[in-house]
Amino acid sequence: MTVYIGVDFHARVQTVCWCDLADGEIQVRELHHQEDDIRGFYAPFQGEVIVGVEASGYSTWFEEMLHELGYHVWLGNAREIRRLAKRRQKTDRRDAELILDLLLSDEFPRIYQPSPQSREVLRMLRYRHRLVKMRTMAKNSVPALAISVGLPLKRRLLTKGGREMLLAAPMSPVMSQQREQWLSLLTELDQRIAPLDAWLQEQAHGDPRVERRRTHPGLGLLTSLSLVHTLSPVQRLATSRKVVAYVGLDPMERSSAEKKRYLGISKEGSRLLRFLLVEAARASIKVDPELNRFYRRLVYRRGPQKAIVAVARKLLIRAYIMLRDEIDYAEFLRRGVEARSARSVHRQQA
């Protein structure tokens, strides 16, 4: 028989509510991660075991333990689970009971779980992104020191000659200490990021999905990896509109009667993928004529920020089509030309 388990999971404690369909009895227990034997509690369950838990960023060890025991782990949308609650009172016990009730009634808002390889790649991309943000902050701080001593070298400041000029510039003891520490931090961050880039390059090597994405102008290694491992398997996203909503680039609207109000994009889904798509869009409009024309049409009416987000959305749709149809950029262009030619012939015949 099937055993359904609803878990309200926290960093240090979890509340478990389970039901064995063999007898229909519902039981509840609270487990402390540092004091109780978590594996010993879950191991005795027999039959098909389905565990429902809200998606979070700190339950990885728990999910891996359940997979080792051969159980099915369903991750649920936390917002949807709370929306389905019938009571306003919120406690750990009631949350666990709610998850179990949704499992039993087949209403559990299950979300997609990426494969272990995709999780590792996305985790590495996020880690690299944090290091790059730290490096950018350091790079922006060094020119401020240089300008204060009369060295407005801009980009040349971080070259070998620029560093020598900065180190030779007279500074106060406090500024000199900051200069040495910022330059040391930059060197250390470069050394830490280099092996991450090599690892990501190794993951992309030999993967035709990533190689086909990189044929599109402006899509580099990081954006292609993020697209492939965030959207795959692409069959679960039926239309381009669903892809745009999944990434959070869909527009939000709050309209009533004659009043129309647009609130920008929803910003759901992967924040890192949206950031990479916007950066890729800035590069694409420089080398892709069609995207460049699209950007120029919008920039005068909507402004540069909204225009570049629209380009990022169009770039996402292109990448989705290329991933879905397993084609490269050249084939994508060829199909576009054929489609436009077919529409032109149809208009002439009409």
C-alpha positions in Angstrom: 0.0 0.0 0.0 1.0 3.6 -0.5 2.2 5.8 2.4 1.7 9.6 2.0 3.9 11.8 4.2 3.5 15.6 4.5 6.5 17.4 5.9 6.7 21.0 7.1 10.4 21.4 6.8 12.6 24.0 8.6 16.4 24.3 9.0 16.4 22.8 12.5 13.1 21.0 12.9 10.4 19.4 10.8 6.8 18.4 11.5 5.8 15.1 9.9 2.2 14.1 9.2 1.7 10.7 7.5 -1.0 8.3 6.5 -0.7 4.6 5.6 -3.5 3.7 3.2 -3.4 0.2 4.6 -5.2 1.3 7.8 -6.0 5.0 7.0 -4.6 6.2 10.4 -3.1 9.7 10.4 -0.2 10.4 12.7 1.9 13.5 13.5 5.4 13.8 15.0 7.9 16.6 15.4 11.6 15.8 14.6 14.6 17.8 15.6 17.5 17.5 13.1 20.3 17.6 15.6 18.7 15.4 18.3 16.5 12.8 16.5 17.5 10.0 14.2 15.9 11.3 11.0 17.0 8.4 8.8 15.9 5.9 11.5 12.5 7.4 11.5 11.9 7.3 7.8 13.6 3.9 7.1 10.8 1.6 8.5 8.1 2.8 6.1 7.0 0.0 3.7 5.5 0.0 0.3 5.4 3.0 -2.1 6.2 6.1 -0.1 5.4 9.6 -1.4 6.8 12.5 0.6 5.5 16.0 -0.1 7.5 19.0 1.1 7.6 22.7 0.2 10.4 23.7 -2.1 13.2 25.5 -0.3 16.9 26.0 -0.6 18.1 24.1 2.4 16.4 20.7 2.2 18.9 19.2 -0.2 20.3 16.8 2.3 16.8 15.7 3.3 15.8 15.1 -0.3 19.0 13.1 -1.0 18.4 10.9 2.1 14.8 10.1 0.9 16.0 9.3 -2.6 18.6 6.8 -1.1 15.7 5.1 0.8 13.9 4.7 -2.5 11.1 7.1 -1.7 9.3 9.5 -4.1 10.0 13.2 -3.2 7.5 15.7 -4.4 8.4 19.4 -4.1 5.5 21.8 -3.9 5.0 25.5 -4.7 5.0 27.1 -1.3 2.8 30.0 -2.4 0.2 27.7 -3.9 0.2 25.5 -0.9 -0.5 28.5 1.4 -3.2 29.7 -1.0 -5.0 26.4 -0.7 -5.1 26.5 3.1 -8.7 26.8 4.4 -7.7 28.3 7.7 -6.0 31.6 8.4 -4.2 30.1 11.5 -0.7 28.9 10.5 1.3 26.5 12.6 3.8 23.8 11.7 1.3 21.0 12.5 -1.4 22.5 10.4 1.0 23.1 7.5 2.1 19.4 7.6 -1.6 18.3 7.8 -2.4 20.6 4.8 0.4 19.1 2.7 -0.8 15.6 3.6 -4.4 16.5 2.7 -3.3 17.9 -0.7 -1.4 14.7 -1.4 -4.4 12.5 -0.5 -6.8 14.6 -2.6 -4.4 14.7 -5.5 -4.3 18.5 -5.4 -0.6 18.9 -4.3 0.9 21.8 -6.4 4.0 19.8 -7.5 6.8 21.6 -9.3 9.4 20.2 -11.6 12.6 18.8 -10.1 15.8 19.2 -12.3 18.1 16.2 -12.7 21.1 15.9 -10.4 23.5 17.1 -13.2 21.3 20.2 -13.8 21.2 21.0 -10.1 25.0 20.9 -9.9 25.5 23.1 -13.0 22.9 25.6 -11.8 24.4 25.6 -8.3 27.9 26.3 -9.8 26.5 29.1 -12.0 24.9 30.8 -9.0 28.2 30.5 -7.0 30.2 31.9 -9.8 27.7 34.8 -10.2 28.2 35.7 -6.5 32.0 35.7 -6.9 31.7 37.9 -10.0 29.5 40.4 -8.1 32.2 40.6 -5.4 34.9 41.1 -8.1 32.8 43.8 -9.7 32.5 45.6 -6.4 36.3 45.4 -6.0 36.9 46.7 -9.5 34.6 49.6 -8.9 36.4 50.5 -5.7 39.9 50.6 -7.1 39.2 53.4 -9.6 37.8 55.5 -6.8 41.1 55.3 -5.0 43.0 56.0 -8.2 40.9 59.1 -9.0 41.5 60.5 -5.5 45.3 60.6 -6.2 45.0 61.9 -9.7 45.1 58.7 -11.8 41.9 58.6 -13.9 43.1 55.6 -16.0 39.6 54.0 -16.3 40.0 50.5 -17.9 43.8 50.8 -18.1 43.9 50.8 -14.3 43.6 47.1 -14.0 46.3 46.3 -16.6 49.8 45.5 -15.6 51.1 49.0 -16.3 48.1 50.6 -14.6 48.6 48.5 -11.4 52.3 49.6 -11.3 51.3 53.2 -11.6 48.7 52.8 -8.8 51.1 51.0 -6.5 53.7 53.8 -7.1 51.2 56.6 -6.4 51.6 58.3 -3.0 48.7 57.7 -0.6 47.9 58.0 3.1 48.4 55.0 5.3 44.7 54.2 5.3 44.3 54.5 1.6 47.5 52.5 1.0 46.1 49.7 3.1 42.8 49.7 1.1 44.7 49.7 -2.2 46.7 46.7 -1.2 43.7 44.8 0.1 41.5 45.6 -2.9 44.2 44.5 -5.4 44.9 41.3 -3.4 41.2 40.6 -3.3 40.9 41.0 -7.1 43.8 38.6 -7.6 42.3 36.0 -5.2 38.8 36.3 -6.9 40.3 35.8 -10.3 42.1 32.7 -9.1 38.8 31.3 -7.6 36.7 32.1 -10.7 39.2 30.5 -13.2 38.6 26.9 -12.1 34.9 27.4 -12.1 35.0 28.6 -15.7 37.0 25.5 -16.6 34.5 23.2 -14.9 31.6 24.8 -16.7 33.4 24.6 -20.0 33.9 20.9 -19.3 30.2 20.4 -18.6 29.3 22.2 -21.9 31.9 20.2 -23.9 30.2 17.6 -26.1 26.6 18.7 -25.1 24.9 19.4 -28.5 22.1 21.4 -26.7 24.6 23.9 -25.4 26.7 24.0 -28.6 23.5 24.7 -30.7 22.6 27.6 -28.3 26.0 29.1 -28.7 25.6 29.4 -32.4 23.1 32.3 -31.8 24.9 35.7 -31.7 25.2 37.0 -28.2 24.6 33.6 -26.4 27.8 32.6 -24.6 28.8 29.7 -22.4 27.0 30.8 -19.2 23.7 31.8 -20.8 23.6 28.7 -22.9 24.2 26.4 -19.9 21.6 28.2 -17.8 19.1 28.0 -20.6 19.6 24.3 -21.2 19.6 23.2 -17.6 16.7 25.5 -16.6 14.4 24.6 -19.4 15.2 21.0 -20.0 13.3 18.8 -20.6 11.7 21.3 -22.9 8.7 19.0 -23.6 7.2 20.1 -20.2 6.8 23.7 -21.6 4.2 23.5 -24.3 4.3 27.0 -25.7 6.6 30.0 -25.8 4.2 31.9 -23.7 4.6 29.3 -20.9 8.4 29.6 -21.2 8.3 33.3 -20.9 6.1 33.0 -17.8 8.3 30.3 -16.3 11.4 32.5 -16.5 9.5 35.6 -15.2 9.7 37.8 -18.3 5.9 37.9 -18.8 4.2 41.3 -18.3 1.8 41.8 -15.4 -1.5 43.7 -15.8 -3.9 45.2 -13.3 -6.8 46.5 -15.3 -10.4 47.2 -14.3 -13.1 48.7 -16.5 -11.6 51.6 -18.5 -8.5 51.8 -16.4 -5.5 49.8 -17.6 -2.3 49.5 -15.5 0.8 47.5 -16.4 3.3 46.6 -13.6 6.3 45.4 -15.6 7.5 41.8 -15.7 6.5 39.2 -13.0 10.1 38.3 -12.1 9.1 34.7 -11.3 11.5 31.8 -11.8 15.3 32.0 -12.1 16.7 35.4 -11.3 20.1 34.4 -12.6 18.7 33.3 -16.0 16.9 36.7 -16.4 20.1 38.5 -15.6 22.1 36.5 -18.1 19.4 36.9 -20.8 19.5 40.7 -20.4 23.3 40.7 -20.7 23.1 38.5 -23.7 20.5 40.8 -25.2 22.9 43.7 -24.9 25.4 41.7 -26.9 22.9 40.4 -29.4 21.7 43.8 -30.6 25.2 44.6 -31.6 25.6 41.6 -34.0 22.0 40.4 -34.9 20.4 42.8 -37.4 16.8 41.7 -36.7 17.2 42.1 -32.9 18.9 45.5 -33.5 16.0 46.7 -35.5 13.5 45.4 -32.9 15.4 47.2 -30.2 15.6 50.5 -32.1 11.8 50.5 -32.7 11.1 50.1 -29.0 13.8 52.3 -27.5 12.1 55.5 -28.7 8.7 54.6 -27.4 9.5 52.6 -24.2 13.0 53.6 -23.2 16.2 51.6 -23.2 15.4 49.5 -20.1 12.0 48.2 -21.3 13.4 47.7 -24.8 16.3 45.6 -23.7 14.0 43.4 -21.5 11.8 42.9 -24.6 14.9 41.8 -26.6 15.8 39.4 -23.8 12.2 38.0 -24.0 12.5 37.5 -27.8 16.0 35.9 -27.3 14.5 33.5 -24.8 11.8 32.5 -27.2 14.4 31.9 -29.9 16.4 29.8 -27.6 13.3 27.8 -26.7 12.5 27.1 -30.3 16.0 26.0 -31.1 16.1 23.8 -28.0 12.6 22.3 -28.8 13.3 21.6 -32.4 17.0 20.7 -31.9 18.3 23.2 -34.5 21.1 25.7 -34.6 20.9 29.4 -35.5 21.4 28.9 -39.2 18.5 26.5 -39.4 16.4 28.9 -37.3 17.0 31.7 -39.8 16.3 29.5 -42.8 12.9 28.5 -41.4 12.1 32.1 -40.7 12.9 33.1 -44.3 10.7 30.2 -45.6 7.8 31.2 -43.3 8.0 34.8 -44.5 8.1 33.7 -48.1 5.1 31.5 -47.7 3.1 34.3 -46.1 4.1 36.6 -49.0 2.9 34.1 -51.6 -0.4 33.6 -49.7 -1.1 37.3 -49.6 -0.4 37.6 -53.4 -2.8 34.7 -54.1 -5.5 36.2 -51.9 
